[in-house]
């Protein structure tokens, strides 16, 4: 529906929708956000009703007229039942799993409802519709597949929630914006490890780079750092949370570096290869640093560091102004 | 096309059931060929359901459909257009059914199913049939429901269907009452059905066929008191031509009837006293209607023929209702008899029944005046040993001679025939009239039922100053038959119920009672459902609204619809009545609200224990009751108390709340004077 209309209409619809159903991570469907129109079958049903009425009139047959009126009344009841089948539906976006470009990401949604809802279909414009056969007050998690094509932030768009229960006469639907976006990492491209030493060769040769191989001292611990590195002995002595600093001997190649001056395709390939290498290093629990054109991530290890690097690769913009030296 | 398009096994099962349920009531309209194809489709579908065969190739289905349609088109003339159309629809239904694969196919089948149900109503309008077709409609709907709820038990699906239909019934009723009724918008093909009841030709064997039928012919409701049985001579046909064996309608009458819609014959109603009644004629396939004496009808579609009969504009395919004014004192005599009419009503085939003619001549010589002569003829039937029987002996070629002088046994057609013949032979214009005589009164519902076995024949004789006068010679043989009705004269074995299982029990009182009850139920059904026309509608609306205006109807519709919506909304769980909080919570809220008004706001996430502590800090003088209040609250809320203790504690808590409330209301909280409520709530000293 949204995709079939001309662009200006789509734009207008988007604007109107964002005013009518504002974005938010938690949505509860009510009369403000539920739309209802007869489905194609519903229109056929109404046509049949009209046909039967004419038929009954021409044959002066009250029973046929009665049947047509019954069908019309069923249509009216179905409108109420259809509306009820979406009213009170609560949707809450959960953080998605990580995804590499080209893969399908499952966006998990937590859904629940005040009353029992049946045969509710949910789906993003870019993905497949999933059917929840029953939704009750007990929250359940539905993962909606969305295919990704390129790295960077992916906004899945407005979530379509649709139902035709109980008779398929009415299409009840809502477009809600859960205000969620997904960071898509570059696709993985197999490549050998290409670690390099420090770029400024020789000059800082006496210094150690932070790493995990050699103990170099203690520093105060910050939340987020690995608990493995906490100096528990010192903590027990009441000196507070300190973390052990390790360092890799200088000169050992720890840097992943983006090759400069590339065209767009080569750049993407390089990013994809870096992505692969980051994952390999993380799996080997080694320490590494990442150097991009305008961004340097100092060598470290662990899951947060890996995610940091992948995010940097995902969001890398070659034309962006350098932030720092 | 996503996964939900595939049909669940449950849906396929309901589809099998729906197919049978929809097609079965149409049994009398299905031709043998159609039935064969339907059976093949059903068996094939059953095979698919059981996993024995695969879906038929598309080409086969198309070929079958084409050949069947062509065959039907070829025979449509002899079977009637409507019947052919019905069969075509049934075929389409069966063939679509066999190749149903996805949801869309099933939707088409369901819509066609509703249409077939409507077609069943064309000539099955009895209450029993409707009671039968309601479940069929429900099953058809159930198949639809199963498409959208395939993950639950059959019982749940059925319940949902029944709920939906029941919720729709009130609105249906409302619409049925207020929906305007129109006259037929265009001509439609009618069912080709056998006509029943009287025929326009009477011979010696014809009426006896009717006297064996207990089918209803028509019902009549009188506005005033019901006339006595001997006055109930319902005229239907006037037969003027006699060929020695049969009485027939005159060609001019036939021509007029044939072009009745074109010529639109009418009369001006006479003046004088009138009695009005309403007749609901059963579908007979004929056009003649039934009325007593000098009758006039202003109902649309009814024509008033010059021989005082009423005639419908089209054959009665279903029950037909019309109003009649009967001018009690007016004779059947407005214009003098024309010469052509006189000749026609004196004409007799030559050399037929010479003995009867001779008898008529004897009457002429004995009674020169027509009226005494006719009376004498009537008495003749009474004085000679004539018998009334429904199984008269066979007569020879001179029928009337044989009857009058040899067998002397027969029924109304014999007597009326003989009397009319004698009247004509003696020079008095006379004609045979057929119709019904009498009626069974149903005191429950206040109407007369006239059955086919009440069919009767009598004579009308033209007397110059009195017009057409009725003479019923049958009354002379068996006067009881006319005075007390047909049933009292004959033992059931002799008449219409001979050979049926009911012969024995028919005489029992409870059976008669039950029969009358059912008959009145059927009468109400006919009047209020089948015969609910514009006139009835006005009557009902006037009863409901007083005066019919658009505004009032709009208010009625809106009002009832709102009510229905509220009921449906409530039962569907859309509208929830605010539930009353438990007394305990209300008491607690009462205190906290008062405290809040005085500036002590309960911090979010602050438990009841801490909250009461907070209150104590502001009202230290109330420490004792507040502590007790808190303990009681905690007990009631969290401890498991026996019912008795529970009640006592709750009462104490309630009373304590009231006291506390008063105390807190009277005294200002400490430290409330120097700081604002906002800071107070934040500082929790």
Interface residues (C-beta under 8 A of the other chain):
Chain A: X41 X44 X45 X48 X51 X52 X54 X55 X56 X57 X58 X59 X60 X61 X62 X63 X64 X65 X66 X67 X68 X69 X70 X71 X72 X73 X74 X76 X77 X78 X80 X81 X83 X84 X87 X114 X115 X118 X119 X121 X128 X129 X131 X133 X134 X164 X165 X166 X167 X168
Chain B: X2 X3 X4 X103 X107 X111 X114 X115 X117 X118 X121 X122 X125 X130 X137 X141 X144 X145 X147 X148 X149 X151 X160 X164 X165 X167 X168 X169 X171 X172 X175 X176 X179 X181 X182 X183 X184 X185 X186 X188 X317 X318 X529 X530 X531 X532 X533 X565 X568 X569 X572 X573 X574
